[in-house]
């Protein structure tokens, strides 16, 4: 299942996403973690030192390889140059799975050893001065979007994306790619303003959205969040000595995380699993096509010099059959 953690800068979403990833590893789930945030701090939150985090390969730099692999033998895609971040899969496309080896993972993923098991970590790459005026950071996230569009996943398989709650994810439709979106919000007006924006965009697309209240210090904070977000408030998280030790670079074993916070993480997993059981593969595919056609018309056709609507395979639907057999892949 695909999980997104979003929130404003400083909300603690990267810390919470890293705790959730550790929790999943402790529960023996297969996990691919993706750092798609501008600040690129997920590696450090998972225990990498500065040099290890800096050495993570950038997905954005591997975009040609990603496109070539995913294109497969799809006859509707004339060349990798005509693939944009919203290009959907079709007959002949290669699909990704969480628990497999493939050239994309070889080039872009690194194994991170946690207390209770290993996970794969991928990162878009940092936003640098050279990007300004040339290629917006969000173009780097296009590599993540292509992978999500070509991913077939099952129960006990998790792709966890730490991402920016920005306008680009709404324009491209990336926000519809997830079984559950956890919006991390502090009990402040700024904290809940991001929730309102996300809720408004998600309203027409059936996006599963739950709020995780972070840095909640007392009943007044709790009542504020309840009043502002209502039933979308799933759990709250307060001060954690374990997290403070982690931020100092001296974390205890994960099993020593406070019981209340372990329960909160289990509530997140339960909510994600409940949402996955309701996944509508046909709607998922329709939304993918909707945003591809929208982006093709607004900028993609002009940029590539091709009619990108022709990339849509009207008979293709991502579903459990693809997940079991890899039906879209060439033999």
LUMVOPA-89812 format. One record per residue (C-alpha): z, x, y. Coordinates in steps of 0.1 Angstrom, whole numbers, plus 5000, padded with zeros to 4 digits. Layout:
N
ZXY/...
END
This chain:
331
500050005000/499350115036/502250135060/502150215098/505050325120/504350265157/506350265188/506650415223/507350785227/510950865221/511650555201/512450755170/509450625150/508650975136/512251025125/512250675108/508850725092/510051065077/513250895064/511050625048/508850885032/511851065018/513250725005/509950654987/509951004972/513450944960/512250614943/509450814926/506550654944/503350834950/503050904988/500351035012/501851075046/499551095077/500551225111/498151045135/500451075165/499551265196/502751475194/502251585157/505951605148/505951445113/505651785095/508751915112/510651585105/509851635068/511351985068/508452215076/509252505099/507152575130/504752805113/504252575084/503652275106/501252465128/499252575097/498552215086/494752165085/493451925111/491651625097/489551605129/488151955121/487051835087/485251525098/481751635085/483251705050/485051365051/481951175060/479751355034/482251285006/482850925015/479150855020/478450924984/475150774974/475350474996/471750395005/472650205036/473950525053/470950735062/472951045071/476451155079/475451175116/475150795116/478650745102/481250635128/484950585124/484450215115/481750255089/482650045060/482150135023/479449975002/477750024968/477550394962/480350494986/483050714973/486550564974/489850734979/492950684958/496450794965/497150974932/494051174926/492451514935/489351514957/487651744982/489251555012/492751614999/491851974991/490652035026/493151825046/496351765026/499251995019/501951934993/505451905009/508451944986/511351704994/514751674977/513551414952/509851494947/506651604963/504451424988/501051485003/500951545041/497851515062/497551545100/494851465126/495551795144/497151845178/495851725212/494852045231/493552125266/490052175252/489951805243/490251685279/487051555292/485251645260/486651445231/489551205235/492451265210/491650925195/488351055182/490351275159/492050965145/488550855135/488951075104/492050875094/490250545100/487350645078/489850735050/491750415054/488550215052/487550385019/491050375004/491950164973/495650164966/497949984943/501649914938/503950224938/501350394959/501950444996/500050575025/502450605054/500850665089/502850775119/500550665148/500350585184/500450225195/497450275218/494450065229/492150265207/493650135175/493149785187/489449845197/488550005164/490549765143/492750035128/495749815134/494349575107/494249835080/497849815070/499849595046/502849625069/503349765104/506849865114/507349875151/510250095161/511949965192/514950065212/517149785227/515549825261/512949645282/510449925277/511249935240/510349565235/507349575258/505349765232/506249495207/504949225229/501649415234/501249475197/502149115188/499548985212/496749195197/497849125161/498148755165/494648655156/494248895127/497148805104/498749155108/502149175091/504549315118/508249375116/510549535142/512949815133/515649835160/516650195165/519450355185/521450035182/525050105194/526749765193/526649385192/525149365227/522149585216/521749365185/521749045205/519249185230/516749265202/517348925185/516648745218/513548945225/511748975191/513348685171/512648665134/510348975136/513549195137/513949325102/516749585103/518549795128/519550165127/522350325146/523650685149/523250905119/525051235113/522551315086/519651275111/521451485136/521851765110/518151735102/517151775138/519252095139/517252215109/520252195086/519751865067/522051775038/520551645006/518851305012/521251134988/523951195013/522250975040/524650705052/524750395029/523850155058/520750355065/519750375028/520049995027/517849965058/515150185042/515249975011/514749665032/511649835047/510249905012/511049545001/509249405031/506149625024/506049524988/506249154997/503449195021/501249384996/501549104972/499948874998/497049115005/493748925009/491049165000/488248945013/489848905047/490549275047/486849355041/485749085067/487949245093/486549585086/483049455090/483949265122/485249575140/482349785127/479749545142/481749525174/481949905178/478349945167/477149715195/479549855222/478850225217/477850325182/474250225181/473550415214/475450725203/473750755169/470350615177/470550385147/471150025140/474650055125/474749685115/472449785086/475349985071/477149665061/476749585024/477049205024/477849184987/480649444987/484349364988/487149604983/489449454957/491649534927/488449584906/487549874928/491050004926/490949994888/487450114881/486150284912/483150044912/481750174944/481650534933/478450674918/478750774882/
END
